[in-house]
Amino acid sequence: MNEETDFGKINKIYKLYQYTTSDLEQLVKNKTATLYSILTKYKNLPLHFCVKYFLNPMHDYILEGLEHPITIYDLLRHQPHLKAKDVISCYYNIFGAPLSRL
């Protein structure tokens, strides 16, 4: 019982938007949603997605003036399925440097 809209699919029972990971990537890249809102509203986000966008060392996806950089502690608190050692390892694999912003 889902309805197509310009913003994704709305589940009429729960009134929640259900986006795929690629949909969320587009929201982040186009800066149409804050990183923090995505982090807190969506559970079980993929590790690579979380590290690439939430922990980006250049803060490319942060909406200036609306949010602060997300730390590994924020990430682990809102995405409890992730493990710190996996996040640190993935960060190094993506950005080629150790995670310095805790």
Order of alpha helices (4+ residues) and beta strands (2+ residues): beta-beta-beta-alpha-alpha-alpha-alpha
